[in-house]
Amino acid sequence: MLVEYEGTAYYGFQWQKGVPTIQGKLEEAVFNVTGQRVRIRGAGRTDAGVHARGQVASFECESRLSAPVMVRALNANLPPDIAVKAACEVDSRFDPRRDALSREYRYTILNTVSRSPLWARWSYWLPRRLDTDAMNRACEALLGEKDMAPFTNREGGKKNTVRRVMRAAVERVGGRVLFDMEANAFLPQQVRRAVAALIRVGLGQMTVRDFFDLAASGETGKAKLVAPAQGLCLMRVNYSKIGFQYEDV
Protein backbone atom coordinates (compact mmCIF):
# COMPACT_ATOMS: atom_id res chain seq x y z
CA MET A 1 0.00 0.00 0.00
CA LEU A 2 1.25 3.46 -0.94
CA VAL A 3 0.10 6.46 1.10
CA GLU A 4 0.50 10.22 0.68
CA TYR A 5 0.51 12.23 3.90
CA GLU A 6 1.05 15.60 5.52
CA GLY A 7 3.29 16.07 8.54
CA THR A 8 4.60 19.02 10.52
CA ALA A 9 8.20 19.64 11.47
CA TYR A 10 7.56 18.25 14.95
CA TYR A 11 8.25 14.78 13.56
CA GLY A 12 11.23 13.62 11.56
CA PHE A 13 10.64 10.69 9.22
CA GLN A 14 13.25 8.12 10.11
CA TRP A 15 13.65 6.40 13.47
CA GLN A 16 15.64 8.23 16.14
CA LYS A 17 16.15 6.94 19.66
CA GLY A 18 13.74 8.61 22.07
CA VAL A 19 12.29 10.91 19.39
CA PRO A 20 8.78 10.46 17.90
CA THR A 21 8.91 10.06 14.11
CA ILE A 22 6.42 9.87 11.26
CA GLN A 23 7.75 6.41 10.44
CA GLY A 24 7.10 5.19 13.96
CA LYS A 25 3.65 6.77 14.18
CA LEU A 26 2.59 5.32 10.82
CA GLU A 27 3.86 1.85 11.73
CA GLU A 28 1.97 2.04 15.01
CA ALA A 29 -1.21 3.12 13.19
CA VAL A 30 -0.92 0.29 10.65
CA PHE A 31 -0.54 -2.20 13.51
CA ASN A 32 -3.63 -0.81 15.26
CA VAL A 33 -5.64 -1.10 12.03
CA THR A 34 -4.38 -4.44 10.66
CA GLY A 35 -2.74 -6.21 13.59
CA GLN A 36 0.43 -6.56 11.50
CA ARG A 37 3.90 -5.24 12.24
CA VAL A 38 5.14 -3.47 9.11
CA ARG A 39 8.17 -1.49 8.05
CA ILE A 40 7.39 1.86 6.44
CA ARG A 41 9.54 2.88 3.47
CA GLY A 42 9.58 6.60 2.71
CA ALA A 43 10.18 8.49 -0.53
CA GLY A 44 13.14 10.20 1.09
CA ARG A 45 14.45 12.13 4.05
CA THR A 46 13.92 15.82 4.73
CA ASP A 47 16.07 18.20 6.75
CA ALA A 48 15.16 18.40 10.43
CA GLY A 49 12.43 20.97 11.01
CA VAL A 50 11.00 20.78 7.47
CA HIS A 51 7.27 20.31 6.84
CA ALA A 52 5.64 17.97 4.32
CA ARG A 53 2.39 18.46 2.43
CA GLY A 54 2.84 15.58 -0.01
CA GLN A 55 5.31 13.07 1.40
CA VAL A 56 4.89 9.45 0.31
CA ALA A 57 5.52 6.11 2.03
CA SER A 58 4.74 2.46 1.40
CA PHE A 59 4.21 -0.70 3.43
CA GLU A 60 3.23 -4.31 2.83
CA CYS A 61 0.30 -5.88 4.64
CA GLU A 62 -2.35 -8.56 4.11
CA SER A 63 -5.31 -6.32 4.87
CA ARG A 64 -8.24 -6.36 2.43
CA LEU A 65 -9.34 -2.85 3.33
CA SER A 66 -9.87 -0.59 0.31
CA ALA A 67 -7.62 2.44 -0.10
CA PRO A 68 -10.28 4.98 1.07
CA VAL A 69 -11.14 2.87 4.11
CA MET A 70 -7.45 2.44 4.94
CA VAL A 71 -6.98 6.24 4.82
CA ARG A 72 -9.82 6.83 7.29
CA ALA A 73 -8.68 4.01 9.56
CA LEU A 74 -5.07 5.22 9.69
CA ASN A 75 -6.11 8.81 10.38
CA ALA A 76 -8.23 7.62 13.30
CA ASN A 77 -5.01 6.22 14.80
CA LEU A 78 -2.61 9.08 14.02
CA PRO A 79 -1.80 12.19 16.09
CA PRO A 80 -3.05 15.63 14.91
CA ASP A 81 0.38 16.47 13.45
CA ILE A 82 0.17 13.71 10.80
CA ALA A 83 -2.63 13.03 8.30
CA VAL A 84 -2.86 10.51 5.48
CA LYS A 85 -4.43 12.20 2.44
CA ALA A 86 -4.70 9.34 -0.04
CA ALA A 87 -3.65 5.76 -0.72
CA CYS A 88 -3.41 3.21 -3.50
CA GLU A 89 -2.23 -0.36 -3.98
CA VAL A 90 1.12 -0.93 -5.66
CA ASP A 91 3.27 -3.89 -6.62
CA SER A 92 5.51 -5.26 -3.85
CA ARG A 93 8.54 -4.33 -5.95
CA PHE A 94 7.57 -0.65 -5.94
CA ASP A 95 10.14 1.58 -4.21
CA PRO A 96 8.78 5.01 -3.20
CA ARG A 97 12.27 6.52 -3.28
CA ARG A 98 13.85 4.98 -6.38
CA ASP A 99 10.65 5.01 -8.47
CA ALA A 100 9.97 8.72 -7.92
CA LEU A 101 10.33 10.86 -11.04
CA SER A 102 10.75 14.14 -9.17
CA ARG A 103 10.17 15.99 -5.92
CA GLU A 104 8.75 19.48 -5.48
CA TYR A 105 9.71 21.81 -2.62
CA ARG A 106 8.46 25.26 -1.69
CA TYR A 107 10.20 27.78 0.55
CA THR A 108 8.03 30.55 2.01
CA ILE A 109 9.45 33.93 3.01
CA LEU A 110 7.17 36.33 4.86
CA ASN A 111 8.40 39.58 3.31
CA THR A 112 6.46 42.11 5.42
CA VAL A 113 7.36 44.91 7.81
CA SER A 114 5.46 43.29 10.67
CA ARG A 115 5.94 39.72 11.83
CA SER A 116 3.01 37.30 11.81
CA PRO A 117 2.40 34.95 14.75
CA LEU A 118 0.15 32.87 12.47
CA TRP A 119 2.86 32.40 9.83
CA ALA A 120 5.81 32.11 12.22
CA ARG A 121 5.85 28.31 12.19
CA TRP A 122 5.56 27.97 8.42
CA SER A 123 7.76 30.74 7.00
CA TYR A 124 10.92 32.78 7.40
CA TRP A 125 10.17 36.40 8.30
CA LEU A 126 12.32 38.92 6.43
CA PRO A 127 11.25 42.58 6.92
CA ARG A 128 13.44 43.99 4.10
CA ARG A 129 11.87 44.04 0.63
CA LEU A 130 13.30 41.49 -1.81
CA ASP A 131 13.97 42.13 -5.50
CA THR A 132 12.18 39.08 -6.90
CA ASP A 133 13.10 39.96 -10.50
CA ALA A 134 16.81 39.68 -9.68
CA MET A 135 16.17 36.48 -7.73
CA ASN A 136 14.39 34.95 -10.73
CA ARG A 137 17.26 35.82 -13.04
CA ALA A 138 19.61 34.09 -10.60
CA CYS A 139 17.36 31.01 -10.53
CA GLU A 140 18.35 30.28 -14.13
CA ALA A 141 21.74 29.16 -12.80
CA LEU A 142 20.02 26.26 -11.04
CA LEU A 143 18.16 24.82 -14.03
CA GLY A 144 19.20 21.68 -15.91
CA GLU A 145 21.68 18.93 -15.08
CA LYS A 146 23.90 20.68 -12.56
CA ASP A 147 26.46 19.91 -9.86
CA MET A 148 24.69 21.02 -6.68
CA ALA A 149 27.76 20.59 -4.44
CA PRO A 150 27.86 24.32 -3.57
CA PHE A 151 24.38 24.00 -2.07
CA THR A 152 24.92 21.05 0.27
CA ASN A 153 26.87 20.20 3.41
CA ARG A 154 29.79 17.85 3.95
CA GLU A 155 27.45 14.84 4.26
CA GLY A 156 25.80 15.61 0.93
CA GLY A 157 29.18 16.22 -0.70
CA LYS A 158 30.13 12.59 -0.17
CA LYS A 159 27.44 11.53 -2.67
CA ASN A 160 27.00 12.08 -6.38
CA THR A 161 26.10 15.77 -6.26
CA VAL A 162 24.71 16.12 -9.80
CA ARG A 163 20.95 16.73 -9.87
CA ARG A 164 18.48 17.49 -12.65
CA VAL A 165 16.46 20.60 -11.81
CA MET A 166 13.27 21.04 -13.86
CA ARG A 167 11.98 24.17 -12.15
CA ALA A 168 13.39 26.94 -9.97
CA ALA A 169 11.35 30.12 -9.70
CA VAL A 170 10.46 32.95 -7.31
CA GLU A 171 6.99 34.49 -7.06
CA ARG A 172 5.56 37.25 -4.86
CA VAL A 173 2.05 36.53 -3.57
CA GLY A 174 0.86 39.37 -1.38
CA GLY A 175 3.29 39.63 1.50
CA ARG A 176 4.89 36.26 0.78
CA VAL A 177 7.80 35.44 -1.50
CA LEU A 178 7.63 31.82 -2.67
CA PHE A 179 10.56 29.86 -4.06
CA ASP A 180 9.56 26.65 -5.85
CA MET A 181 12.05 24.02 -6.92
CA GLU A 182 11.48 20.68 -8.65
CA ALA A 183 14.27 18.17 -9.23
CA ASN A 184 14.77 14.45 -9.74
CA ALA A 185 16.32 14.31 -6.25
CA PHE A 186 17.72 16.65 -3.60
CA LEU A 187 20.85 16.82 -1.49
CA PRO A 188 20.80 17.72 2.23
CA GLN A 189 20.14 21.47 2.65
CA GLN A 190 20.08 22.00 -1.13
CA VAL A 191 16.95 24.16 -1.18
CA ARG A 192 17.73 26.04 2.03
CA ARG A 193 21.26 27.01 0.90
CA ALA A 194 19.96 28.04 -2.51
CA VAL A 195 17.30 30.18 -0.82
CA ALA A 196 19.82 31.84 1.49
CA ALA A 197 21.99 32.78 -1.50
CA LEU A 198 18.96 34.00 -3.46
CA ILE A 199 17.96 36.18 -0.52
CA ARG A 200 21.36 37.84 -0.73
CA VAL A 201 20.65 38.54 -4.40
CA GLY A 202 17.23 39.92 -3.51
CA LEU A 203 18.76 42.25 -0.91
CA GLY A 204 21.47 43.49 -3.28
CA GLN A 205 24.25 41.81 -1.26
CA MET A 206 25.17 39.56 -4.19
CA THR A 207 24.86 40.15 -7.92
CA VAL A 208 23.16 37.76 -10.30
CA ARG A 209 26.58 37.16 -11.90
CA ASP A 210 28.02 36.29 -8.47
CA PHE A 211 25.22 33.77 -7.96
CA PHE A 212 25.99 32.13 -11.32
CA ASP A 213 29.66 31.91 -10.35
CA LEU A 214 28.73 30.40 -6.98
CA ALA A 215 26.45 27.80 -8.59
CA ALA A 216 29.15 26.83 -11.11
CA SER A 217 32.01 26.61 -8.58
CA GLY A 218 31.65 22.88 -7.83
CA GLU A 219 32.89 23.56 -4.30
CA THR A 220 30.99 21.66 -1.63
CA GLY A 221 29.27 24.02 0.81
CA LYS A 222 30.41 27.23 -0.91
CA ALA A 223 26.91 28.63 -0.32
CA LYS A 224 27.61 28.84 3.40
CA LEU A 225 24.37 30.39 4.66
CA VAL A 226 21.40 28.08 5.32
CA ALA A 227 17.84 29.46 5.41
CA PRO A 228 15.79 28.43 8.49
CA ALA A 229 14.08 25.05 8.19
CA GLN A 230 10.56 26.16 9.13
CA GLY A 231 10.07 27.93 5.78
CA LEU A 232 10.57 24.75 3.74
CA CYS A 233 7.85 22.28 2.76
CA LEU A 234 7.93 19.15 0.58
CA MET A 235 4.91 19.77 -1.63
CA ARG A 236 4.75 16.66 -3.79
CA VAL A 237 6.52 13.49 -4.94
CA ASN A 238 5.76 12.63 -8.56
CA TYR A 239 5.43 9.13 -9.99
CA SER A 240 4.40 7.55 -13.28
CA LYS A 241 1.02 5.79 -13.37
CA ILE A 242 0.30 6.06 -9.64
CA GLY A 243 -3.42 6.53 -8.99
CA PHE A 244 -3.91 7.92 -5.51
CA GLN A 245 -7.56 7.86 -4.47
CA TYR A 246 -8.68 11.14 -2.89
CA GLU A 247 -12.09 11.45 -1.26
CA ASP A 248 -14.26 14.56 -1.25
CA VAL A 249 -16.34 15.51 1.77
N, C-alpha and C positions, 0 to 999 in steps of 0.2 A: 504494500500500500504506500502510495506517495501522498504526502500532505503538504500544503502551503500554509504558513502561519505568520502571525505578527508576534513580536516580542520586544519588550523595552530593554533598555541598557542595564536594568537591574540584574538580568541573567546573562551570563556568557553561554555559549553553546556547548562546548566540550567539558567533560568532567574535570572538576578541580576539587581537591580534598577540602571538605568543610565548607564548600561554596555551592549554593543552589545553582543549577544550570538548566537551560532549556532541554538539553538532552535528557537529564535525569528526570525532569518533570514530565516530559512526554513519555518516557519509558514507564514511569509510575502510572500515568493515565492509561496507557495501553494495557498494562497489567490489570488495572481495576476494571477495565471494560471487557477484556478477553480472557483474563486468567492466565495469560502467557507472558513469560519473561522474554523481552525482545531487546535487540540492540539497534538503536536509532543511528542511521547514517545521514549526515547533513551534506548540503550542497557546498559547504565550505565554512571556514572560520571568518569571523569579523573581529576587528580591533576591540579591545575591552572598552565598554562604555558606548558602543555603537548600537543604534536601534535597527529593527528589521520590520518592514511592512510586507515583504514577499519572500521570506526565507523558505527553503524547501528541505524536506527530510523524508527518508523512506524507512520502512521496517517490514519484516516478514511475519505473518501470523496466519493461523488457520481459521480465523473468524469468517463467518458468512454474512456479516453485516454489510449492507450497501454503503457506498461512499458517503452519501448524505447522512445516513444514520450514524456512521462512524464519526463524522465531524461533530454532530450534536453530542454524542456520547463522550468523546474526548474532551470537548469544551466543558461538559458538566463535571469533569474531574481535573481541570486545570486551574491554576490560580489566575487572578484578574490580569496579571501582567503578560499572559500568553494566551493567544486565541488561534485555533485552527480555522482557516477561512474556507478551505476546499480540500478535496481528496480525489484520488482516482487509483485504479488498480494498474500495476505495471508488472512486467516480466521480472522474475527473480534475478536476472542478470543485469537489470537496470542499475546504474550507478548515478546518484543525484549529483555528484561532483564531476565525474569524468564525462557524463553525457550532456552536461549543460553546454549550450551554444554560446551564451553570454550572460553577464550579470549587469545590472543597472543600479548605480548609486546616486543619491542626491545629497548635497551638502547645503544646509540652510543657514544663511547669515541674516540676522535681524539688523538691518541697516537704518536705524532710527535714532533720533536724539535721545529719546527716553527708553529705558529698559522696559521689558515686559515680563512680569512674573508668570504669565500664562505660557509664554514662549521659551522661558529660561531653560527648561529641560530638553527642548527639542531644537535649539538653535544656538548660534554663537552671536552674541550682541556686539556690534561694532558701530559706535556712534559717529564715525567719520564717513562722509559720503564716498562711495566707490565709483570709479569710472568703469562702468560695465562694458563700454565699447572697447576700451584698451584691453580689458580682461578677455574679451571674446577674441580679439586679434591674437593674443598670446595663446589661447586655447588651441589654435591651429598647430602649434608645435607638438601637441600631444596626440594628434590624429595619425592613424595608420599603424604599421608594424614598427614599434619603437622599443628601444632599450629604456626601461623605466627605472634603472638602477639609481638615478639621482633622486627618485621619489620614494625610496624605501630605506629601511634600517639595515643594520648589519646582518640580522637574521634573514631578511629578504634577499640580501645581496649574495647569499650562499647558493641561491637557486638560479635557474634560468630566468633572467630578468627581462626578457623580451616579451612584450604583450601586444595584442592587436586591439587598438582602440577605435571603435566605430563612431563614437559620439563624445564630444566634450564641448559644452556650451554653457554660457552664463546668461541668466534672464532676470530682470527686475520685475517683481510682482508686488505692487504696493510698496510696503516698507521692507520687503524681503528680497534678498539677492540669492537666487538659486543656481547652484552649479550642478549640472547633470553629466554623468560620465558612464558610458557603456563600453565594456571590453570583454574579450573572451575569458579573461581571468585577471585577478588583482594580486598585487604584492602587499605585504603588511605596510600600512600607513600610506599607501600610494595616493589615495584620494586626498587624505588630510594634508600631506606635504605639498601636493599640487595646489590645493586650495590656499595654503599659507603663502606660497609663492605668488599665486594670482592676486591675493589680497595686497601684497606689496606693489604689484603692477597697478592695481586699482587705486592705491593711495599715492601713486607717483614716486614710490621709493625704489622702483625697479622699472626699467624700460621694457617694452615688448621685445626688443632685440636681445636684452640681457636674459629674458626668460627663455628665448629660443636657444641661446648659448648654454644656459643652465640645463635645459632639457636634452641637449645634444652632447653633453660633457661625458656621459658614460661613467661618471664617478659616483659610486654608491654613497647615498646620504648627502649629496652636495646641497640639496634643498633641505637645509638644517631645521627650519621651523616646521612645527606640526600643529595644524589647527585642532582645537578642542574636539574631543570625540562626540560630545552630545549633539553636535550639528549634523552628524552623518547618519544616513539611513539607507539600508539595502532595500531598494524598491521592488526588485523583481529578478528572478532567475528564469532565463528563457530556454525552452527545450523544443525539439522537433516532434510533432505528433503526440503531444501530451494533452489529454482532455480533462482538465480539472472540472469538477462539477460544483458550480456555485449555486446557492439557493437564495431566492428572493424572499422577503418577508411576506 
